[in-house]
Every structure is written in C-alpha cells, then in structure tokens.
Amino acid sequence: MTYYAIQEISAKKPADGIEMRVIHGERMTFAYFTFTPGTPLPEHRHPHEQIGTVVKGEMELTIAGETRAVSAGGAYHIPSNTVHSARCLKGPAEVIEVFAPTRDDFK
C-alpha cells in the first residue's frame, strides 16, 4: 500500500498513556504517537537513528543528558545508541518519529 490515513491504521498501546500507529518501509519506520498529559517514556536507547517532530502539545525530551521542552513545530534528532527519555507536558501531545533502520520491535 502506498497511501495511508493515519487514523485508519490500527493503534498499538506500548504503555499506559501512549498510543502509536506505525508504517514500515524497506529501510525505515514511521510512527505517529499520541501521549496523554504527564505520561513518561522512561530512559532507553536503541540502535536506530531517530528524527521526530511535535505536531500538537508539548513534550519534555532528555537526549544525552540535555533536557528541553519541545512544543508543536519543534523537531529533534537522536543519534543511534543515544540514551533518551520523554514526558508529555501538555497534551494530548501528537508526535511523529522516523526510525532507520526499521523498528522490527514495532511490528
């Protein structure tokens, strides 16, 4: 399939307060996340390079020990194997992230 309507993609709930809809390509994964206010995403790392943007709401991101609030229109880059975490400050927040290579754990 080449075209998608985000709201028609089956939602997965990887944790309380987080919903995601995912599209997998051959070499990358696109993920559309919705976070409820106050929802944390604990510190973690993975081998995937990650680029994201906040579409709605506000997220607090900590990337390699640096913490910043990112509101709608803000974007960020997380290199491969970099420790990072997040928390929804204002929401519901909607976030788009792209990962390379593909996130097989999101399938």
Backbone as CSV, one residue per row, in Angstrom:
resi,resn,N_x,N_y,N_z,CA_x,CA_y,CA_z,C_x,C_y,C_z
1,MET,0.846,-1.192,0.000,0.000,0.000,0.000,0.884,1.246,0.000
2,THR,0.503,2.242,-0.738,1.305,3.438,-0.872,0.755,4.615,-0.086
3,TYR,-0.559,4.705,0.080,-1.184,5.841,0.760,-1.864,5.377,2.039
4,TYR,-1.840,6.232,3.049,-2.385,5.876,4.350,-3.191,7.038,4.927
5,ALA,-4.188,6.709,5.716,-4.878,7.676,6.576,-4.476,7.277,7.993
6,ILE,-3.759,8.150,8.673,-3.190,7.813,9.989,-4.248,7.234,10.930
7,GLN,-5.412,7.863,11.012,-6.434,7.411,11.956,-7.040,6.055,11.575
8,GLU,-6.792,5.586,10.352,-7.289,4.271,9.933,-6.289,3.154,10.224
9,ILE,-5.074,3.496,10.634,-4.077,2.488,10.995,-4.399,1.997,12.398
10,SER,-4.388,0.687,12.603,-4.678,0.119,13.924,-3.689,0.652,14.954
11,ALA,-4.231,1.147,16.061,-3.389,1.696,17.130,-2.863,0.586,18.020
12,LYS,-1.599,0.734,18.424,-0.991,-0.157,19.411,-0.782,0.676,20.666
13,LYS,-0.817,0.045,21.826,-0.604,0.743,23.094,0.635,0.153,23.770
14,PRO,1.825,0.712,23.479,3.058,0.167,24.036,3.191,0.379,25.544
15,ALA,2.442,1.346,26.106,2.473,1.621,27.546,1.248,2.456,27.899
16,ASP,0.920,2.536,29.184,-0.190,3.372,29.615,0.035,4.810,29.166
17,GLY,-0.983,5.414,28.564,-0.902,6.802,28.155,-0.237,7.041,26.816
18,ILE,0.174,5.964,26.126,0.837,6.101,24.825,0.113,5.228,23.800
19,GLU,-0.190,5.835,22.673,-0.787,5.111,21.558,0.082,5.373,20.339
20,MET,0.287,4.362,19.493,1.098,4.579,18.295,0.495,3.877,17.094
21,ARG,0.690,4.526,15.955,0.293,3.971,14.668,1.561,3.943,13.820
22,VAL,1.832,2.815,13.163,3.142,2.603,12.549,3.015,2.207,11.080
23,ILE,3.936,2.754,10.276,4.086,2.351,8.873,5.536,1.914,8.695
24,HIS,5.727,0.732,8.123,7.081,0.212,7.898,7.431,0.278,6.414
25,GLY,8.594,0.820,6.112,9.135,0.794,4.768,10.204,-0.278,4.701
26,GLU,10.965,-0.285,3.634,12.033,-1.273,3.499,13.199,-0.980,4.431
27,ARG,13.499,0.319,4.661,14.665,0.685,5.463,14.362,1.675,6.582
28,MET,13.086,2.004,6.775,12.737,2.949,7.832,11.353,2.647,8.389
29,THR,11.094,3.197,9.565,9.793,3.071,10.210,9.287,4.459,10.554
30,PHE,8.016,4.708,10.251,7.321,5.948,10.575,6.368,5.630,11.719
31,ALA,6.370,6.443,12.767,5.472,6.211,13.901,4.772,7.509,14.281
32,TYR,3.463,7.427,14.468,2.650,8.565,14.902,2.178,8.246,16.320
33,PHE,2.674,9.002,17.286,2.380,8.756,18.698,1.396,9.775,19.252
34,THR,0.555,9.340,20.176,-0.282,10.229,20.975,0.030,9.941,22.436
35,PHE,0.354,11.000,23.198,0.678,10.884,24.625,-0.355,11.654,25.439
36,THR,-0.826,11.076,26.548,-1.692,11.819,27.452,-0.816,12.641,28.394
37,PRO,-1.324,13.765,28.910,-0.523,14.634,29.775,0.090,13.873,30.955
38,GLY,1.354,14.149,31.240,2.068,13.532,32.357,2.694,12.186,32.045
39,THR,2.360,11.612,30.899,2.876,10.288,30.554,4.387,10.328,30.348
40,PRO,5.122,9.460,31.071,6.570,9.388,30.871,6.946,8.296,29.865
41,LEU,8.051,8.495,29.197,8.686,7.458,28.390,10.054,7.276,29.025
42,PRO,10.252,6.198,29.774,11.494,6.026,30.545,12.756,6.064,29.686
43,GLU,13.852,6.354,30.334,15.161,6.411,29.684,15.453,5.084,28.989
44,HIS,15.936,5.165,27.762,16.254,3.971,26.980,17.198,4.348,25.844
45,ARG,17.647,3.361,25.130,18.458,3.557,23.921,18.160,2.403,22.979
46,HIS,18.445,2.625,21.708,18.256,1.590,20.692,19.206,1.893,19.528
47,PRO,19.449,0.910,18.685,20.408,1.107,17.602,19.881,1.969,16.449
48,HIS,18.620,2.359,16.516,18.013,3.106,15.427,18.271,4.607,15.550
49,GLU,18.628,5.236,14.454,18.666,6.696,14.404,17.204,7.158,14.387
50,GLN,16.920,8.296,15.008,15.542,8.739,15.188,15.449,10.250,14.960
51,ILE,14.478,10.660,14.164,14.173,12.071,13.964,12.693,12.242,14.235
52,GLY,12.336,13.284,15.001,10.936,13.482,15.348,10.525,14.933,15.344
53,THR,9.217,15.143,15.373,8.632,16.473,15.491,7.365,16.395,16.326
54,VAL,7.140,17.410,17.124,5.915,17.505,17.910,4.894,18.235,17.041
55,VAL,3.762,17.594,16.802,2.713,18.144,15.953,1.718,18.948,16.789
56,LYS,1.474,18.465,18.008,0.485,19.088,18.892,0.928,18.873,20.327
57,GLY,0.687,19.840,21.198,1.036,19.701,22.606,2.479,20.084,22.873
58,GLU,3.014,19.541,23.968,4.395,19.841,24.352,5.003,18.639,25.052
59,MET,6.220,18.311,24.674,6.956,17.191,25.258,8.239,17.709,25.900
60,GLU,8.620,17.080,27.005,9.936,17.334,27.589,10.816,16.173,27.159
61,LEU,11.901,16.480,26.446,12.812,15.451,25.958,14.161,15.595,26.638
62,THR,14.736,14.470,27.029,16.106,14.451,27.519,16.892,13.566,26.565
63,ILE,17.866,14.172,25.882,18.687,13.465,24.906,20.134,13.632,25.321
64,ALA,20.811,12.527,25.621,22.219,12.541,26.040,22.427,13.509,27.211
65,GLY,21.479,13.511,28.156,21.608,14.315,29.364,21.133,15.752,29.251
66,GLU,20.761,16.210,28.050,20.266,17.574,27.861,18.746,17.559,27.780
67,THR,18.082,18.324,28.651,16.621,18.357,28.712,16.089,19.653,28.130
68,ARG,15.071,19.517,27.278,14.410,20.671,26.680,12.929,20.393,26.508
69,ALA,12.133,21.448,26.582,10.722,21.359,26.236,10.608,21.588,24.730
70,VAL,9.853,20.731,24.071,9.662,20.848,22.623,8.167,20.962,22.372
71,SER,7.743,22.105,21.809,6.335,22.322,21.514,6.041,22.066,20.048
72,ALA,4.766,22.186,19.703,4.328,21.966,18.326,5.194,22.768,17.363
73,GLY,5.695,22.098,16.348,6.566,22.717,15.353,8.042,22.487,15.619
74,GLY,8.381,22.033,16.836,9.771,21.736,17.167,10.156,20.345,16.689
75,ALA,11.416,20.182,16.373,11.912,18.891,15.881,13.207,18.546,16.588
76,TYR,13.609,17.282,16.499,14.807,16.810,17.194,15.391,15.608,16.459
77,HIS,16.673,15.359,16.744,17.400,14.224,16.178,18.040,13.464,17.331
78,ILE,17.882,12.146,17.334,18.506,11.294,18.351,19.405,10.297,17.615
79,PRO,20.723,10.439,17.746,21.621,9.501,17.074,21.453,8.065,17.600
80,SER,21.901,7.138,16.832,21.889,5.724,17.208,22.564,5.512,18.563
81,ASN,21.971,4.657,19.388,22.504,4.256,20.698,22.661,5.398,21.705
82,THR,21.922,6.478,21.538,21.967,7.607,22.468,20.872,7.456,23.513
83,VAL,21.219,7.597,24.784,20.241,7.498,25.872,19.287,8.687,25.783
84,HIS,17.982,8.395,25.869,16.978,9.450,25.809,15.711,9.039,26.556
85,SER,14.913,10.050,26.911,13.632,9.821,27.588,12.709,10.983,27.231
86,ALA,11.439,10.862,27.618,10.472,11.915,27.303,9.354,11.909,28.342
87,ARG,8.644,13.031,28.375,7.459,13.148,29.230,6.537,14.154,28.570
88,CYS,5.238,13.834,28.541,4.258,14.736,27.963,3.952,15.850,28.961
89,LEU,4.244,17.086,28.589,3.969,18.234,29.447,2.556,18.769,29.230
90,LYS,2.168,18.923,27.967,0.837,19.428,27.622,0.271,18.536,26.539
91,GLY,-0.946,18.128,26.739,-1.483,17.206,25.757,-2.991,17.191,25.742
92,PRO,-3.502,16.249,24.974,-2.718,15.172,24.394,-1.710,15.703,23.380
93,ALA,-0.511,15.142,23.440,0.547,15.513,22.506,0.573,14.512,21.363
94,GLU,0.818,15.023,20.173,0.956,14.172,19.000,2.362,14.362,18.453
95,VAL,3.044,13.250,18.217,4.451,13.269,17.829,4.657,12.330,16.647
96,ILE,5.394,12.796,15.653,5.772,11.949,14.520,7.257,11.653,14.649
97,GLU,7.610,10.375,14.514,9.020,9.976,14.552,9.315,9.017,13.405
98,VAL,10.531,9.151,12.880,11.009,8.261,11.825,12.283,7.601,12.328
99,PHE,12.375,6.287,12.139,13.500,5.492,12.623,14.166,4.792,11.446
100,ALA,15.494,4.704,11.491,16.235,3.928,10.499,17.345,3.190,11.225
101,PRO,17.541,1.917,10.958,16.737,1.079,10.080,15.350,0.810,10.691
102,THR,14.582,-0.053,10.058,13.228,-0.344,10.515,13.217,-0.856,11.955
103,ARG,12.134,-0.529,12.648,11.935,-0.981,14.031,11.149,-2.295,14.007
104,ASP,11.849,-3.418,13.939,11.166,-4.712,13.937,10.383,-4.920,15.229
105,ASP,10.816,-4.293,16.331,10.102,-4.439,17.595,8.765,-3.701,17.584
106,PHE,8.496,-2.860,16.579,7.210,-2.170,16.453,6.227,-2.933,15.572
107,LYS,6.682,-4.062,14.991,5.807,-4.831,14.094,4.833,-5.670,14.884
